[in-house]
Amino acid sequence: MKIHQLYRRQALNLSRQEAWDFFTSPHHLNTITPDFFTITPTSAVPECIYGGLMISYKMKAVFGMPMAWLSEISHCETPHYFVYQQRIGPFRFWSHEVRLTEQDQGIIVEDIVFYAMPLGLIGDFFHKLLIADKLNKIFATRHDYLANRWG
């Protein structure tokens, strides 16, 4: 099993609390992702996330095919960082940490993602053919939206 990693770092001109409120709300996900990727929460989401919280989604990302995704907030230290991990979904493994660090002019947002494809060599083939590019587009769109709003 090959483990892939995505890492993004971005300076934003907002407070840590403003960033926390934005990034912990799943209602902003479609705003910061490209049109080919849609996410609809299918479970209730509380105002404040916490470790152990499970959130279910319906998503469309590849060829418009609907997929179920169940994530768990596995670690949460308000308002510094949280980690959500896929429990059910298209990847063999997915872990995404969002870390917020204060700096002089606002905050640094870091996205630290580790993931593995299912289906062995077939999954690796689809990763090279399609998935790596789609994930890069998702995070590039996110970067551009955030830079335009708080850059």
C-alpha positions as CSV (number, residue, x, y, z in Angstrom):
1,M,0.0,0.0,0.0
2,K,1.4,3.4,-1.1
3,I,0.8,6.3,1.3
4,H,0.4,9.6,-0.5
5,Q,0.7,13.0,1.2
6,L,-0.6,16.5,0.4
7,Y,0.7,19.5,2.2
8,R,-0.5,23.1,1.8
9,R,0.5,26.2,3.8
10,Q,-1.2,29.6,3.5
11,A,-1.1,32.9,5.3
12,L,-4.5,34.5,5.8
13,N,-5.5,37.9,7.2
14,L,-8.0,36.8,9.9
15,S,-8.0,35.8,13.5
16,R,-7.5,32.3,14.7
17,Q,-11.1,32.3,16.0
18,E,-12.5,33.5,12.7
19,A,-10.5,30.8,10.9
20,W,-11.6,28.2,13.3
21,D,-15.3,29.1,12.8
22,F,-14.9,29.0,9.1
23,F,-12.9,25.8,8.7
24,T,-14.9,23.7,11.3
25,S,-18.2,24.3,9.5
26,P,-18.9,21.7,6.8
27,H,-21.4,24.2,5.3
28,H,-18.4,26.1,3.7
29,L,-17.0,23.1,1.9
30,N,-18.8,23.6,-1.4
31,T,-17.7,27.3,-1.4
32,I,-14.0,26.4,-1.3
33,T,-14.0,23.5,-3.7
34,P,-14.3,23.2,-7.5
35,D,-17.7,22.7,-9.2
36,F,-17.0,19.0,-10.0
37,F,-16.8,18.3,-6.2
38,T,-20.0,18.6,-4.3
39,I,-20.5,17.7,-0.6
40,T,-23.8,17.4,1.2
41,P,-23.9,16.7,5.0
42,T,-26.4,14.0,5.7
43,S,-26.1,14.1,9.4
44,A,-26.7,16.9,11.9
45,V,-23.6,19.0,12.6
46,P,-23.2,20.8,15.9
47,E,-22.1,24.4,16.3
48,C,-18.8,23.2,17.8
49,I,-16.8,20.2,16.7
50,Y,-15.2,17.9,19.2
51,G,-13.1,14.7,19.2
52,G,-15.2,11.7,18.4
53,L,-17.8,13.6,16.4
54,M,-19.0,11.6,13.4
55,I,-20.3,13.4,10.3
56,S,-21.8,11.7,7.3
57,Y,-21.8,13.2,3.8
58,K,-23.0,12.4,0.3
59,M,-20.4,13.6,-2.2
60,K,-19.8,13.7,-5.9
61,A,-16.2,13.9,-7.0
62,V,-15.3,11.6,-9.9
63,F,-17.5,11.3,-13.0
64,G,-20.4,12.8,-10.9
65,M,-20.9,9.4,-9.1
66,P,-22.4,9.8,-5.7
67,M,-20.4,8.3,-2.8
68,A,-21.0,8.0,0.9
69,W,-18.4,9.4,3.3
70,L,-18.4,9.0,7.0
71,S,-15.7,11.1,8.8
72,E,-14.7,11.2,12.4
73,I,-13.1,14.2,14.1
74,S,-10.4,12.0,15.7
75,H,-8.5,14.9,17.3
76,C,-9.5,18.4,18.2
77,E,-7.8,21.1,20.2
78,T,-10.0,24.2,19.9
79,P,-9.0,26.6,18.2
80,H,-5.6,25.2,17.2
81,Y,-6.1,22.1,15.1
82,F,-8.4,19.3,14.2
83,V,-8.0,16.0,12.4
84,Y,-10.8,14.3,10.5
85,Q,-10.4,10.8,9.2
86,Q,-12.5,8.8,6.8
87,R,-14.3,5.9,8.4
88,I,-16.3,5.0,5.3
89,G,-15.6,6.3,1.9
90,P,-13.6,5.9,-1.4
91,F,-10.1,5.8,0.1
92,R,-8.4,2.9,1.9
93,F,-7.2,5.5,4.3
94,W,-7.7,9.3,4.6
95,S,-6.5,11.6,7.4
96,H,-6.7,15.4,7.0
97,E,-5.3,17.7,9.7
98,V,-6.1,21.4,9.7
99,R,-3.7,23.4,11.8
100,L,-4.1,27.1,12.6
101,T,-1.0,29.1,13.9
102,E,-1.1,32.7,14.8
103,Q,1.4,35.1,13.1
104,D,1.8,38.9,13.1
105,Q,-0.7,39.6,10.3
106,G,-3.2,36.8,11.0
107,I,-2.8,33.1,10.8
108,I,-1.1,30.3,9.0
109,V,-3.4,27.5,7.8
110,E,-1.7,24.2,7.2
111,D,-3.4,21.2,5.5
112,I,-1.7,17.9,6.2
113,V,-3.3,15.0,4.3
114,F,-2.2,11.4,4.3
115,Y,-4.2,9.0,2.1
116,A,-4.0,5.6,0.5
117,M,-5.9,4.3,-2.5
118,P,-8.0,1.1,-2.4
119,L,-7.6,-1.8,-4.9
120,G,-3.8,-2.1,-4.9
121,L,-2.3,-1.7,-8.4
122,I,-5.6,-0.7,-9.9
123,G,-6.0,2.1,-7.3
124,D,-2.5,3.2,-7.9
125,F,-3.2,3.4,-11.7
126,F,-6.3,5.5,-11.1
127,H,-4.4,7.7,-8.7
128,K,-1.8,8.5,-11.4
129,L,-4.5,8.8,-14.1
130,L,-7.1,10.9,-12.3
131,I,-7.2,11.1,-8.5
132,A,-3.9,13.0,-7.8
133,D,-4.9,15.7,-10.3
134,K,-8.5,16.0,-8.8
135,L,-7.1,16.3,-5.3
136,N,-4.6,19.0,-6.4
137,K,-7.4,20.9,-8.1
138,I,-9.6,20.7,-5.0
139,F,-6.8,22.2,-2.8
140,A,-5.8,24.8,-5.5
141,T,-9.4,26.0,-5.6
142,R,-9.4,26.2,-1.9
143,H,-6.2,28.1,-1.9
144,D,-7.5,30.6,-4.5
145,Y,-10.8,31.2,-2.7
146,L,-9.0,31.8,0.6
147,A,-6.4,34.1,-0.9
148,N,-9.1,36.2,-2.6
149,R,-11.2,36.5,0.5
150,W,-8.4,36.8,3.2
151,G,-5.1,37.0,1.4
